Amino acid sequence: MTIVIFAMNQKGFAVVERLLQVSPTNLKVVGARDSNVQRDFYEEIKGACHKCGVPFLDRSEAKGLAPEYAITVGWRWIIRDCRELIVFHDSLLPRYRGFAPLPTALLNGDDEVGVTALFGDDDYDCGDIIAQKRLHIRYPVKVQEVIDLITPLYTELADEIVNAILAGSPLKGIPQDEAKASYSQWRDEDDYRIDWSRDAHEIKRFSDAVGYPYSGASSELGNALVRILDTSVEPDVKIEGRVPGKVMFIRDGLPIVACGTGMLRLLDVRDGNGSSLLPLAKFRSRFK
């Protein structure tokens, strides 16, 4: 019996590493590059397979595989011609079906996130749930911190499911409650732009939720796109005729920006080449 793992990103790499320890003779791995994150772990996944002598295929080479069992972790494409497809999804389904569910959960301030293993279905993330694992979080928290904490849950779940398959134990699923279903939309560059009219706490949570390994929160400064990668909330002051996005103070060399409500200290601002823009070239700076 061969189980094909379709794996991407840090969580996919961790699952592949774990399963290579469990049963390398039963595995085949398919990987793909991801231009939407700063580090896609493609080479790490490929290298781990080669080290253990496990077949690795790029997505472009994987047509016509028709595996008996397939497990996807971080995978973005439809898998066809598979008798049993198991999908690992980055949320506690039925909430956040679709794209980038973890950043969406963090943007919403959820105090619990997790991973769901489910059977593949014609509509994405609608199949019966095999198992779930949960993680409680506290804010402020950056998305990379949550990824680091949630990755072991992926490996535990993968270990349990693969051991069940190899033991011949049938996998059972529970139908999702459609009344509780919600969806998370895909994101592009427009979705990284900061809305300075919002509350400072919301903007900080936004910056934390879309930071590394994603592109990072963005703003316009002097007709150039910049990335705001780290912030802290400051006590508010009364501003007459408040204009969000304007630098109000410079303290310890760092700009403090007026938000719709509240103030935000900018701790890490980068240009398009990744170079720091702090201290700012001029005090009278406006972020748009």
Secondary structure, DSSP 8 states (H G I E B T S, - for coil): --EEEEE-HHHHHHHHHHHHHH-GGGEEEEE---TTSS---HHHHHHHHHHHT--EEEGGG-TT---SEEEEES--S---S-SEEEEEESSSTTTTEES-HHHHHHHTT-SEEEEEEEE--SSTT-S-EEEEEEEE--SS--HHHHHHHHHHHHHHHHHHHHHHHHTT-----B---GGG--EE----GGGGB--TTSBHHHHHHHHHHT-TTS--EEEEETTEEEEEEEEEEE-----TT--TTBEEEEETTEEEEE-SBSEEEEEEEE-TTS-B--S-S-SS-BB-
